[in-house]
Amino acid sequence: MRSVLTALICSGFLFSACSSEPAGPDFKEGKWSITSKTEMQGMPMQIPATTFEQCLSAQDRVPMQKNDNDGCKVMEQKVDGDTVSWRYECQHSKGDGSITYTGESFQGKMNMHTDTGMGAMTMTTTMTGKYLGPCE
């Protein structure tokens, strides 16, 4: 009887270990402070860094400053360990990015390709994020 009980317990652990889904990134849902610094290829002038706050959740882990005029939408999102990568499209541009979460912080990079009418332009944005607490 004891060996049957031990076998049932062990098989239960084995079953739960085999059937569990992979964990998402080391990430806290809530309000984040996000600082981004953008550099434009071929432009000698530095663009000042900007900081904004955004509520991030397990369904929306992509930090993007929301602007109703640009119509940006995340088209694809992938999670690989602690790294979230995505592809996005806006009215006049498109790009991709990835960030790596480490609990209450992240670091990442986003690339944007746009055609301004005066020629194609590429911008690279580096980002850092810090968890602030729960969203209101």
N, C-alpha and C positions, 0 to 999 in steps of 0.2 A: 504494500500500500504506500509506503514511504517513497519508494523508487518511482511509482506511478505519479505521485504528487510532485516530486522533483522534476520529472520529465515534462509534466504539464506546465510547471512554472518556467522551466528553461525554454520550452517551445513558445510560450507566451512572450518572453523577452526577445527571442529570435524573430518571431513574427512581427512584433512592434518595431524592431530595429530594421527589418527588411522592408516594411511597408511605409515607414515614415517618409514624408517628403523632405527634400533637401531644405535646409534652413536658408532664409534670405540673408541679405547683408547685415553686418553688425551696425544697426541703424536704429535710432530712436524717432518714433513718430512725434511730431509737434512742430513748434515754431523754431525756425532756423534763421540766423543772421548770415547772409551770403555776401561775400565781397568778390567782385569780379574786376579784372583788369584786361582791357582789350588792346591788342596791337594790330595795326593794319600794315599789310605787306607793302613796302615801298613808301611809307609815310614817315618822315622824320619826326613829326610832332607827336608827343606822348599824349594819349587820352587818359584823363584822370580816372582812378579806380572809383567804382561805385559800390555802395552797400545797400542792400534791401533785405526785407524780412519776408519769409514765405512759410506757410504751413506745409509740411511734407508728410505724406502717409505711405503706407505699404502699396497703395494703388497709384500714388503720384510721388515717386522718388526723384524726379527730374527737376533740378532747380533752374527755373527760367523766369526772368523778370517778365511779368505779364503786361502786355501792351495791346489794347483793343485794336489799334490801327494797323498792326502788322499781320494779324491773322495767323500767327504761328501755331502749329499743331505737332505734337509728338506722333510720328507715324509708326515707330517701332521702338520697343524697349526690351532689353535683355539683361538678365542678372546672372553674373558668374562669380560666385563666392561673395566677396564684399564689394565688387565692382558692378556698377550699373552703367550700361551704355545705351545710347539712343540715336535715332535718326529723326530729324525734324524738317518741316517745310513751312515757309512763310509765303506771303504774297510775292515778294521780290527776291527771296533768298532761300537757301536750303543748307543743311549742314549735319554735323554729327557731334557727339560728345561722349565723355565717360567721366565718372567720378568714382572714387574709392572711399567708402565709409569706414571709419574707425571709431565706432560707438557714438560719441558726441561731437565728432568733427568729420570733415571730408576734405579731399583735395581732388581737383579735376581740371579738365580742359575741354573746350568746345571750339569747333571750327565752323566758320560760316563762309559760304560762297555766294556772292551777289553780283548782279549786273545792274549797274547804276544808270545805264544809258550812255555813259562815257567810257564804258569798258568794264570788264570783269574785275572784281576785287575779292581778296581773301582776307578774313579777319580771324585771329586766334584769341580766345578768351581763356584766361586761367582763373580758376575759382577756388575759394576756400570757404568752408562753412563751419558754423559753430551752433550747437544746439542751445536754445534759450529756455525752453520749458514747454508746457502744454499750450495748445492753441486756445484762443478765447472762443 
